[in-house]
Structure formats: C-alpha cells, structure tokens
Amino acid sequence: MAVTEHYAIPLPDPAAEVDEEFYRLQQAWAVVDAAIWALANVVANKANASHGHGIADISGLVTALAGKMAATQTFALDDLTDVNGATGAATNYLLVKNASGQWVPSSAIAALGTHQHATADIVGLTAAINAAVAAVVAAAPTTLDTLNELAAAIGDDPNFAATIAAQIGLKAPTASPTFTGTPAGPTAAAGTNTTQLATTAFVAALGALKANLASPTFTGTPAAPTAAAGTNTTQLATTAFVDNALSKTVVKRSGQLTPSLGGTLTYAHGLSYTPDEYWAELECIATDNGWAASNVIRAHVDDNGGGYGIEVFRDGTSVYGIVGANGIGVHHNKTTGAAFVPTVASWRVRLCTR
C-alpha cells in the first residue's frame, strides 16, 4: 500500500473500488489527526514571534549586567596590579620583572648588563666579517689590499683628488688643444702621410725633396696633368699629349677589308678623339684594267647613274665605309684612261684616318 513520505498517510489506490477506499480514507484521517495534535502541543509551549519583552521583564538580567564592564572601557599597562611605571617609560625601554615580582621599565643595557659574548660565541659572525672584508678587497693585488698600502700609493696625500685635478688642469685637451711655449714631438719618417703631427725638422726635410721653381732638375719619372688636345701654351707636355699630337700626323689604316656590294665596312681607329680626316683606299690584289697587284688608288663616290663608290664617315670610335650597290667605284684604266668599274673580287678596301 502506498503512503506519504513523512507521516506514512495511506494514499488512494487507483485500482481499488470506491468502498475499499473508504476504509483507506478512515486510516488516513486518523494519522492526520495525530500529527496535527502533536504540532499543536509543541506550538503551545513557544513564545509569540512578535513578543516585546524588556530587559526588566527577564528575571535577574539587570542585576547580572550591572556587574559587567562597559564595551568602551580601555586599560593602560599600569592598570595591571603587577606593572609599575610603564606609562612614563622612555622610548625603546622594555619591561623587566624585579625581585618584588613587579614589571618595571628598564633599558636593555641596564636589564642585560654589559655584553660579554666572545666572537666565537656568535654563530657565523667570523664568516660574515671575513666575507665583508673580502668584498671590500675584492680582486685587489696584495700590495693594495690594506688602507695603509692604498695611502702609500697616493703618496699619503689627504688632498689627492685636488692635487690630481690641479695637475690635469695643466694638460691640453685632446680635442683642439692650444699649446704654449715650444711644443716638441717625434719627427715622422720621410714620406709619412698620416695624421701624425709634423715637426719643423720633418717639414725642412720635406722641403729638401722639392724641386726649385727656377730651372728645376727632376729625377725618377716625373708626372704631370696632360693638357687638352690642341693646347699651345707654356704648360708642360706629357708623353700622352705628345703621342696624341703626333697621332694626328700619322695615317692609320685598317687591314685589307673585303667589300661586298651594298655592304658596310668598319675600322675601329682607337684614337682618343674624333678624327677630322678619313677616307677609303682600294688596293689591287689581282690585275684589273691595267692595275697590278699592290697598286693603291683612293676610293671615291661617283654617281654614274647612282650606287657606285664608297661613302666614308666616322665617329669617336670607328671609320665606316658604305659600298655602293652597283660597284665599288668608277675609275680610269691605268693604261688607256678609259672609265671602268673595278671588279670587286680583284680589290680590297683599307679605311684610313688621322
């Protein structure tokens, strides 16, 4: 039979008949009645939640509280029966119990007496002292690890800093120094070319190596700037200037160049300037119209209806020859003087300049 969790009141059985449930209901009401009766007895012995009793309503409470101290009550040490003089004690004094059993203020020395401990009695003191001394000495050499040695090192001068400052004041700065008197220094070796200071001896020796302005006599391999091409003054001429000047009087010729109709021939002249004179020469290599091998004639442009001859031009590096599309020129028979067009295979071209 199913019952409630707390008071085990029988619960209805859905499968039971109604007449069977009347008996179960009778049992349930009996349990409810007993629970309500027990609760009523318990509540009857409790005070009302809203009761307003004063302290006087509680028997003996006022008398009991009258013997208690106030919550704000404060005390001094001297209020204690076994403490005397604490209020007027000096700062850092401590309380010491005397022969009468009273706690009285006293200094540490008065209370403990003169210190009598030996160094060895204090654990770690010797090691601490040694470590402190070692830290001061650090890695100082043995000749400078005592105050006496340090004093000797600075000449026992109590004003060592002022002495050094005065001596430094007599020194020249490294940046832009201004010397007085007659400064001296080591003389650099001849030919030195650095930031080392030069003495008068160095300068005098250097002057001895210079040529006179009047009628100088040079030795070794003197050098000078090369004058511009065409310069005609009293400026000294270098070998480069002379070579350049002479090159304009010497004809420069290419090797034998094989012409082809309508083609272009090139000769790198190697000059340091753009030449003013340039031309082409025809050199016979096989007999042609009275001309024999090794005969040389100057090429030219001859219209003869157009497309004949060799057109020559130049720039700063080369001389060029454009061969006519119809022939390498119109020339004269060496024997009869009659006009003829040279056979291309019988001639070679040399491009020339100066």
C-alpha positions in Angstrom: 0.0 0.0 0.0 1.4 3.4 -1.0 1.9 6.0 1.8 3.2 9.7 2.2 6.9 10.3 2.7 6.9 11.9 6.2 3.8 10.7 8.1 3.1 7.5 6.3 -0.5 8.5 5.5 -2.2 5.9 3.3 -2.6 7.1 -0.4 -5.6 6.2 -2.6 -5.2 3.2 -4.8 -6.4 3.9 -8.4 -7.1 0.3 -9.0 -9.3 -0.2 -5.8 -13.0 0.0 -5.7 -14.7 3.0 -4.0 -15.9 1.0 -1.0 -12.4 -0.2 -0.4 -11.1 3.4 -0.5 -13.5 4.4 2.4 -11.5 2.2 4.8 -8.2 3.6 3.5 -9.5 7.2 3.9 -10.5 6.4 7.5 -6.9 5.3 8.3 -5.5 8.4 6.6 -7.6 10.8 8.7 -6.5 9.1 11.9 -2.8 9.7 11.0 -3.5 13.4 10.1 -5.4 14.0 13.3 -2.5 12.6 15.4 0.1 14.8 13.5 -2.0 18.0 14.0 -2.5 17.2 17.7 1.3 16.8 18.2 2.1 20.0 16.4 -0.5 22.0 18.4 1.1 20.8 21.7 4.6 21.9 20.5 3.5 25.4 19.4 1.5 25.9 22.6 4.8 26.0 24.6 6.6 28.6 22.3 6.6 32.4 22.7 4.9 34.6 20.2 7.3 35.7 17.4 6.3 39.3 17.9 6.7 39.5 21.7 8.2 42.8 23.1 9.7 41.9 26.5 12.1 44.5 28.0 15.3 43.6 30.0 13.4 44.2 33.3 10.8 41.5 32.2 13.6 38.9 32.3 14.2 37.8 35.8 17.7 38.6 37.2 19.1 40.1 33.9 19.5 43.7 35.1 21.4 42.5 38.2 23.7 40.3 36.2 24.6 43.1 33.7 25.3 45.7 36.4 28.4 43.8 37.4 29.9 43.8 33.9 32.3 46.5 32.4 31.3 48.8 29.5 32.2 47.7 26.0 34.2 51.0 25.5 36.4 50.5 28.6 40.2 50.9 27.9 43.2 50.0 30.1 46.8 51.1 30.5 49.6 48.7 31.4 49.9 50.5 34.8 46.2 49.4 35.5 47.6 45.9 35.9 48.4 45.2 39.5 51.8 43.7 38.7 53.0 46.6 36.4 54.5 49.8 37.7 55.8 52.8 35.8 55.1 51.7 32.2 53.2 54.9 31.4 56.2 57.2 31.9 58.9 54.8 30.5 61.3 56.2 27.8 61.0 55.1 24.2 62.6 51.7 23.4 62.5 50.6 27.1 61.3 47.2 27.9 59.5 45.7 31.0 61.7 43.7 33.4 60.4 41.7 36.3 62.2 42.8 39.5 62.8 40.9 42.7 59.4 42.1 44.1 57.6 40.5 41.3 56.7 43.8 39.7 57.2 44.6 36.0 59.1 47.8 35.7 60.6 49.7 32.7 64.3 49.4 32.0 66.9 49.9 29.2 68.3 46.8 27.5 71.8 47.5 28.9 70.5 48.0 32.5 68.5 44.8 32.2 71.0 42.6 30.5 74.3 44.1 31.7 77.5 44.6 29.7 77.8 42.3 26.6 80.2 39.5 27.5 80.0 37.3 24.4 83.2 36.4 22.5 83.3 36.5 18.7 83.3 32.7 18.5 80.1 32.6 20.7 78.1 34.3 17.9 77.3 31.7 15.1 78.5 32.8 11.7 80.0 36.2 12.9 83.6 35.4 11.9 82.5 34.1 8.4 80.3 37.2 7.9 83.2 39.6 8.9 85.6 37.7 6.6 83.1 37.9 3.7 82.6 41.6 4.2 86.4 42.2 4.2 86.8 40.0 1.1 84.1 42.0 -0.7 86.0 45.3 0.1 89.3 43.8 -1.0 87.8 42.0 -4.0 90.5 41.3 -6.6 92.9 44.0 -5.3 96.6 43.0 -5.6 98.3 42.1 -2.3 100.2 45.3 -2.4 97.0 47.3 -2.4 94.7 45.3 -0.1 95.1 47.4 3.0 94.3 51.1 3.8 98.0 51.7 4.6 99.0 50.4 1.2 96.3 52.5 -0.5 97.5 55.6 1.3 101.1 55.0 0.3 100.0 54.5 -3.3 98.5 58.0 -3.4 101.6 59.5 -1.7 99.9 59.8 1.7 98.2 62.9 0.2 94.9 63.7 2.0 94.1 66.1 -0.8 94.8 63.6 -3.6 91.8 64.5 -5.7 92.6 68.2 -5.6 96.2 67.5 -6.4 95.3 65.4 -9.4 92.7 67.9 -10.6 95.3 70.7 -10.5 97.7 68.5 -12.5 95.0 67.7 -15.1 94.4 71.4 -15.4 97.9 71.8 -16.7 97.2 69.3 -19.5 96.0 70.1 -23.0 92.6 68.7 -24.2 92.8 66.0 -26.9 90.2 67.9 -28.9 91.5 71.1 -30.5 94.4 71.7 -28.0 96.2 75.0 -27.8 99.8 74.6 -26.8 102.1 77.3 -25.3 105.9 77.6 -25.2 107.8 75.4 -27.7 105.9 72.1 -28.1 108.1 69.2 -29.3 107.4 65.8 -30.6 109.0 62.9 -32.5 109.8 63.6 -36.2 108.0 61.3 -38.6 109.9 59.3 -41.1 110.3 60.8 -44.6 107.3 60.2 -46.8 104.9 59.7 -43.9 101.4 60.7 -45.0 99.1 60.3 -41.9 97.5 62.4 -39.2 100.8 62.4 -37.2 101.9 65.9 -36.3 104.7 67.2 -38.4 107.8 68.8 -36.7 109.8 71.6 -38.2 112.5 69.0 -38.9 110.0 66.9 -40.9 108.9 70.0 -42.9 112.6 71.1 -43.5 113.5 67.6 -44.8 110.4 67.6 -46.9 111.4 70.9 -48.5 114.8 69.4 -49.4 112.9 66.9 -51.6 111.2 69.6 -53.6 112.5 70.9 -57.0 113.4 74.6 -57.4 110.9 76.8 -59.2 113.7 78.2 -61.3 115.3 75.7 -63.7 114.3 72.6 -61.7 116.0 69.3 -62.4 113.7 66.3 -61.9 114.7 62.7 -61.3 112.9 59.4 -61.5 109.7 59.5 -63.6 108.1 63.0 -63.3 104.4 63.1 -64.0 102.1 66.0 -64.7 98.5 66.5 -65.9 98.0 66.0 -69.7 97.0 69.2 -71.5 93.9 69.2 -73.6 94.4 68.4 -77.3 95.4 71.5 -79.3 96.8 73.3 -76.2 99.6 75.7 -77.3 100.9 77.4 -74.1 104.0 77.0 -71.8 102.2 74.2 -70.0 104.5 71.1 -69.8 103.7 68.5 -72.4 103.3 64.9 -71.2 104.2 61.8 -73.3 100.4 61.3 -73.6 100.0 64.8 -75.0 102.9 64.4 -77.5 101.6 60.9 -78.6 98.2 62.3 -79.1 99.5 65.3 -81.1 101.8 63.1 -83.3 98.9 60.6 -83.9 97.2 63.4 -86.0 100.2 63.4 -88.4 100.4 59.7 -88.8 97.9 58.0 -91.1 96.1 55.0 -89.5 95.0 52.3 -92.0 92.9 49.3 -91.5 93.9 45.9 -92.7 92.6 44.7 -96.1 88.8 44.6 -95.9 86.8 42.6 -98.3 84.0 44.7 -99.9 80.5 43.5 -100.8 78.1 45.5 -102.9 75.7 47.3 -100.7 77.6 46.3 -97.5 79.2 48.4 -94.8 82.9 48.1 -93.7 84.1 49.1 -90.2 87.5 50.0 -88.8 88.0 50.8 -85.1 90.6 53.6 -85.2 91.5 53.5 -81.5 92.0 57.3 -81.3 91.2 59.3 -78.2 89.4 61.9 -80.3 87.1 62.0 -83.3 89.3 62.4 -86.4 88.8 65.2 -88.9 90.4 63.4 -91.8 89.1 60.0 -93.1 88.9 58.2 -96.5 89.0 54.9 -98.2 91.7 53.3 -100.4 91.4 50.5 -102.9 94.3 48.0 -103.0 94.5 45.8 -106.1 95.1 42.1 -105.4 94.7 40.9 -109.0 95.3 42.6 -112.4 92.3 44.7 -113.4 92.2 47.3 -116.3 95.9 48.0 -116.3 96.2 48.0 -112.5 98.5 45.4 -111.0 98.5 43.7 -107.6 99.7 46.0 -104.7 98.6 49.2 -106.7 96.6 51.5 -104.4 94.1 54.1 -105.5 91.9 56.4 -103.5 88.2 55.4 -103.5 85.6 58.0 -104.1 81.9 58.3 -104.8 80.9 58.6 -108.4 77.2 58.7 -109.2 77.5 57.3 -112.8 73.8 56.9 -112.6 73.9 56.2 -108.8 75.0 53.4 -106.5 78.8 53.5 -107.2 81.8 54.2 -104.9 82.4 54.0 -101.1 80.8 56.6 -98.8 83.1 57.1 -95.8 82.1 58.5 -92.4 83.4 58.3 -88.8 82.6 58.7 -85.1 84.6 58.7 -81.9 85.5 55.0 -82.1 85.4 53.9 -85.8 85.6 54.8 -89.5 82.9 53.3 -91.7 82.6 52.7 -95.5 79.3 52.1 -97.2 79.9 50.2 -100.5 77.7 51.2 -103.5 75.1 48.7 -104.5 76.2 48.8 -108.2 80.0 48.9 -107.8 82.9 49.9 -105.6 83.5 53.0 -107.9 84.1 54.3 -111.4 87.8 54.7 -112.1 90.2 55.1 -115.0 92.0 52.4 -116.8 95.7 52.8 -115.8 96.9 52.4 -119.4 94.2 54.0 -121.6 92.4 56.3 -119.1 89.1 54.9 -120.1 86.4 54.7 -117.4 85.8 51.3 -115.9 84.1 49.8 -112.9 86.6 47.8 -110.8 86.0 44.1 -110.4 85.0 43.5 -106.8 87.0 40.3 -106.4 90.2 42.0 -107.6 90.3 44.7 -104.9 90.4 45.1 -101.2 89.5 48.2 -99.2 91.5 50.0 -96.5 89.7 52.6 -94.3 92.1 55.4 -93.3 92.2 58.3 -90.8 94.5 60.7 -88.9 
